[in-house]
Amino acid sequence: MLQVVQYQKTGEIFIEDLPAPSCPENGILVKTAYSVISAGTEKISVTNTQASLIQRAKQQPDQVRQVIDSVKKEGIINTLAKVKSKLESYKSLGYSAAGVVLESKTDKFRIGDRVACGGAGLAVHAEYLAIPKNLAVKIPDNVEFEQACYTTLGAIALQGVRQANLRLGEKVAVIGLGLLGQITVQLLKASGCSVLGLDIDESLFPKAASFGCDLTLLSTFDNINLMKQFSKGNGFDAVIITASTSSNEPIELAIELARKKGRVVIVGAVNMNLPRSPFYEKELEITISCSYGPGRYDPHYEDEGIDYPFPYVRWTENRNMEAIVELIGKGSLDTKSLTTHIFSINDAVKAYDLITGKVKDDYLGILIKYPETNDIPKKFIEYHKEMAKDKIGIGFIGAGQFGTSYLLPHIKSTNSSLVAVSTNNPVNVATVAKQFGFKLATTDSESIITNPDIDLIFCATRHDSHSHYVTQALKNNKPIFVEKPLAVNREQMEEIDKLVRELNGKIMVGYNRRFSLPFKKIKVLLSQFQEPKFITYRVNAGKIPVNHWVYRENQGSGRIIGEACHFIDCMVYLTDSLPTQVFAYSLASSSDDVYNRDSVAIVLKFADGSVGNLNYLANGDSKLEKEYCEVFCGGSVAIMKNFEIIEFINSGKINKYNFDGKKGHKEEVIAVIESISQGKPFPISYEEIKAVSVATFAAQESLIKGLPVNI
């Protein structure tokens, strides 16, 4: 399929041939008819990316802070690798489209339904779209695709009007008469309001007037008296800012125009340095409107399709979208007149020449049109015709940030043949395929497992899908390396265990720390002792938002299962023994912003008499090193400090060893690929892998029961 993408390093816009997405669970696959370019939002995205790296750093201080935090946690080398990978990637553009349902996995839609779709990264400028059910609405029969593709933009404007909490006859100023402003004017007039339209571009005034704007003026303090005259000197009941600018002038003007106890609603992306005195003196209510409405950025609503109860949340983002298409159908909202340009998908680059000013022409609504076709969506793209037959064939499923930063660079450095890579995001999979040299890029992960040219599968998807790909690989007699965890519950583990026993399958889990040079050194240093070990492993894991996907029962099942397994495996490695009993205790904070099981003490008893004490903590400070491990054994102590220092205290002496902070990913990948090429077992035995997973389930059970759990 064809899609508009932007290269992150240079900001250049391309039309790329990409594999089509698959229909999502509880969602639909849509053949796009039209999509609309959100000129304000997309102009900022394009121009920011086309700026120099120094300019981009100044414009995006939040991202600079993320890089600095990453250096503290992951080190300069790993952070540079992440930044390089990000810069060499492609980005999707667009978030408002309309088309026809080709495939449906929800009762809400049927094949052939005409729908309007929304969602950044979802309703993009592409021939085919994978849309969750709550981000699509049916289009009335009398509404054309060219009109309906504005639905998401309309929902954004509608949510801004709702936030203004207006009454019939109230006076409203709209600052910014671009697409959002023009739609906002129409919605306000339909609500019975008197509307003043303001912009720095006079060419937008006739259109606003045709939509019912009572007066249009240049958005400048020079016209402040004329603006106040419109409100009869009382000020405006509400001011809605739909402009997009880094200037602070819109917010200053809005505060000046609003009446005492009036409302200012910010819809566009503007600077918000609020002047205190007029804000304070007028007791203004200033609100930021959150995109399309309630449900936006809530993964339960958007990804999983869990709706809010109608009586308690009357207007969700989906119901706002429904309201917009109904208004269009009734003739109360004119989106057709907004369109000034239509480009075919093949010529879409010309559209961005318009919004960036490379081509000088007045514009407002710019649509991208897609060809009508009955072709079956192609879910793979072939980049290289020939691959070496005498090398290990690698298939990679789920190439997200972790896979591209910590696994694929090391896989590429080996003497392997990169056959196919899959993710459910067309832009991501094409980026990875080009960056690392895969023959095939696909959105069909199942095809990786059945591909006869693939000898070894790497899987780095979300936690809940690991067991599925492992079981499918086992059934197809394919060795598989899967990132932790192997399974998120006992039922999945039991199914995997059964297949391993029946089919003699080969599984490896990404417990990389045991491959790191610091832990290998500790094992050598303590090899002279035959006594049990007492291990204390402290992990300053840091806090993540409580709505993160890792906490969802059907996706991540928490950080004990998803991350604590790493450190339990380290203890298994150091003791050469399996855990026999687990006891866990967590914090008991009453705060709803704290996930208590993220701060937990897990004590493990091992078969050889060793004891492991894992303190996994999310309530610390990021200034403290992330990982610290002490091993007491035979009158000696080995201390690991964040993979950078090993101190070995023995016979009254302290020996210090320095390392580079790397956590063994490279050594792990090389060991896995060599085991396949040499026909040897994977470097971690299945018994150890299974024992670690079972220990995490036991820790969860112990937290529930408040008792030790025997394994």
Summary of the structure (lengths in Angstrom):
residues: 711
radius of gyration: 28.9
end to end distance: 51.0
largest distance: 90.9
contacts: 2533
relative contact order: 0.09
helix: 38%
strand: 25%
